[in-house]
Amino acid sequence: MSSTTQEQARITVKTADGMRELGRRLAAMLHPGDLVLLSGELGAGKTTLTRGLGEGLGVRGAVTSPTFVISRVHPSLTGGPALVHVDAYRLSGGLDEMEDLDLDVSLAESVVVVEWGEGKVEELSDERLHVLIERGMGEDADDVREVRVIAVGARWEGVDLTPLAV
């Protein structure tokens, strides 16, 4: 498998609703087996983006932060892939600890989104998206986020992610 890494999109998001909309647009590009890693400080919008992904994928249940339960599975209501939402913030054991969640089993038929997964779950797949969310700067930038989407692997070669910036 290819391990090519290429930044595909930079998006400025100005509101929480804009972050959810970005999640809905991203959901339209995802397929069963896709792994999405979300990075950003506390309150950056990782769960808000995932909420939009859930809406776009048409999954059951409210998408909320799984911080204390570590992971939640949201089955599809539309015949598409389930959303497996993982919060790795409290996990310190890397992939060994993550294996207890059976994510490798879920990955083939689901879209797996891992908050705080950077440096912990990359070995699950050579093909993934990294979504990095940074807070904007300045006094008027409370809700503004700068989002970078970085594609890794053959799955994403030739996939145009620029529509995410619409």
C-alpha positions in Angstrom: 0.0 0.0 0.0 1.1 3.5 -0.7 1.9 5.7 2.2 1.8 9.0 0.2 0.9 12.0 2.3 -0.6 15.0 0.6 -2.4 18.0 2.0 -5.6 18.2 0.1 -7.6 21.1 1.6 -7.5 24.1 3.9 -10.8 25.4 5.2 -11.6 28.4 7.3 -14.7 27.6 9.4 -16.4 30.6 11.1 -19.1 29.0 13.2 -20.1 25.7 14.9 -22.8 25.3 12.3 -20.1 25.7 9.7 -18.1 22.9 11.4 -21.1 20.6 11.3 -21.7 21.5 7.6 -18.0 20.6 6.9 -18.7 17.2 8.6 -21.7 16.7 6.3 -19.6 17.5 3.2 -16.8 15.2 4.3 -19.3 12.4 5.0 -20.3 12.4 1.3 -16.8 11.4 0.4 -16.4 8.6 3.0 -16.8 4.8 2.4 -16.8 1.8 4.6 -13.2 1.2 5.7 -12.3 4.8 6.0 -10.3 6.0 9.0 -10.4 9.7 10.0 -8.2 11.1 12.7 -9.2 14.3 14.3 -6.6 16.5 16.1 -7.1 19.8 17.9 -7.1 21.2 21.4 -10.0 20.9 23.8 -13.0 22.7 22.4 -11.6 23.0 18.9 -14.6 21.4 17.3 -13.7 17.7 16.8 -17.0 16.4 18.2 -19.0 19.1 16.3 -17.4 18.0 13.1 -18.2 14.3 14.0 -21.8 15.3 14.6 -21.9 16.6 11.1 -20.4 13.4 9.8 -23.1 11.4 11.6 -25.8 13.6 10.0 -24.2 13.2 6.6 -23.9 9.4 7.0 -27.5 9.2 8.2 -26.7 7.3 11.4 -28.8 6.6 14.4 -28.4 8.3 17.7 -27.1 11.7 18.8 -23.3 12.0 18.2 -21.8 13.2 21.5 -18.3 13.0 22.9 -17.5 9.4 23.9 -14.8 10.7 26.3 -15.9 8.5 29.2 -17.1 5.4 27.3 -14.2 5.7 24.9 -16.2 4.6 21.8 -19.7 4.6 20.4 -21.2 2.8 17.4 -23.9 4.6 15.5 -25.6 2.2 13.0 -26.7 3.5 9.7 -30.4 4.3 9.1 -29.9 4.5 5.4 -28.0 1.3 4.5 -24.6 3.0 4.5 -21.7 2.4 6.8 -22.0 2.7 10.6 -20.0 5.5 12.3 -17.6 4.3 15.0 -16.7 7.4 17.1 -13.7 7.0 19.4 -12.2 9.4 21.9 -8.7 8.4 22.6 -8.0 11.3 24.9 -7.8 9.1 28.1 -5.9 6.3 26.4 -2.2 6.3 26.8 -1.3 2.8 25.6 -1.3 3.5 21.9 -2.5 0.7 19.6 -2.2 -2.0 22.2 -4.9 -0.3 24.3 -6.9 0.5 21.2 -7.0 -3.1 20.2 -9.3 -3.9 23.1 -11.9 -1.8 21.2 -11.8 -4.1 18.2 -11.5 -1.2 15.8 -9.7 -3.3 13.2 -12.8 -5.5 13.1 -15.1 -2.4 12.8 -12.9 -0.7 10.2 -13.8 -2.8 7.2 -17.5 -2.1 7.3 -17.6 1.2 9.1 -16.3 4.8 9.0 -14.1 5.1 12.1 -13.5 8.5 13.5 -10.9 8.8 16.2 -10.6 12.0 18.2 -7.1 12.5 19.8 -5.9 9.5 17.7 -2.7 11.0 16.3 0.2 8.9 17.4 -2.1 6.1 18.6 -4.0 4.5 15.8 -2.2 5.2 12.5 -1.2 1.5 12.3 -4.9 0.6 11.9 -4.7 1.7 8.3 -2.1 2.9 5.7 -5.0 4.9 4.2 -6.6 7.6 6.3 -7.5 11.3 6.6 -6.0 13.5 9.2 -8.2 16.5 10.1 -6.3 19.1 12.1 -8.4 21.8 13.7 -6.8 25.0 15.1 -8.4 28.0 16.7 -8.3 31.3 14.9 -6.2 34.1 16.2 -7.3 37.6 17.3 -10.1 39.0 19.4 -12.8 38.4 16.9 -11.7 34.8 16.3 -13.5 32.9 19.1 -15.5 30.6 16.8 -13.1 30.7 13.8 -11.2 27.5 13.1 -8.6 26.7 10.5 -9.0 23.2 9.3 -6.4 21.2 7.3 -7.3 17.9 5.8 -4.4 15.7 5.0 -4.9 12.5 2.9 -2.6 9.5 3.4 -2.5 6.4 1.2 -3.7 5.1 -2.1 -7.4 5.3 -1.2 -7.1 9.1 -1.4 -5.0 9.4 -4.5 -6.9 11.3 -7.1 -9.8 12.1 -4.7 -10.6 15.8 -4.9 -11.1 17.2 -1.4 -11.3 20.8 -2.5 -15.2 20.7 -2.4 -14.8 20.6 1.4 -13.7 24.3 1.2 -17.0 25.5 -0.4 
